[in-house]
Amino acid sequence: MNAALASMMAKARGTRYEPVEVFSNLNAIADRLLETFIRHNIKIATSFYSARKSVHDTITKVNGSHRRRWKT
């Protein structure tokens, strides 16, 4: 996760561009960063490809990505 993400989100919110959205796998969003999303009304997008582990991991090409997604 980019260390400057919180400040980039605040700067993006300072523009009149709508919506401001961050696409994430959700694995590294700490509570403090979630507070920044809420404070600046930033949208979060993610993807989930299948409830079946084998399908999800095949699509992402990352073994264990399905397991990590469900832990999030």
N, C-alpha and C positions, 0 to 999 in steps of 0.2 A: 504494500500500500504506500502510495506517495505521501511522504511526511508533510507536504504542503497542501494536502487535499482540503483540510478544513478552511484554510485561508483562500484557496481557489474557489471553494463553494461560496464563501462569503462575498468574494469579488464578483462571481457570476450572478449572485442574487442582487448585487448592487446595480446590475444592468437592468434594462426593461425586457430582456429576453425571457419568454415563457415557453414551455416549462424548463426548469433547470433539473436535470436528471443525471444520476450516476449509475452506470451499469457495473455490477459487482457480482462476484461469486459468493459473497457474504461471509467468507471465511475469516476476514481480518477486520471486521467492523466492530470496534470496541464501543462500550457504552458512551465514552466521552465523544466519540465521533457521531454516534447516533443522536446525541444532544444537539450537535451542529446541524444535522439533517433536519431535525424538528424545529430548531430555532429559526432557520432560514427557509423553511418549507421546501426543502429539496426532495425530489422524488428518487426512489431507489428502484432499479430494475434488475432482475436476475432471470436466469433460465433454468428450467428443469425439464429434462427430456423424457424421462420414463420412470415409473414406479419400479420397474424391473432393473436391478443392478447391472446385469449384463448389457442391456440396451443403453442405459445412461452412460456407463463407462466406455462403451464402444463409440458412441457419438462424440463424447468429450475427448476420447483417446487418452484418458488418464485413469489408470486403475485406482480404485478407491474414491473417485469423485462422488459417486452416489452416496457412499457411507458418510463422507464429510458433509455433503449437502443436508442429509437428514439430521446430522448433529447440530447444524446451525440453528 
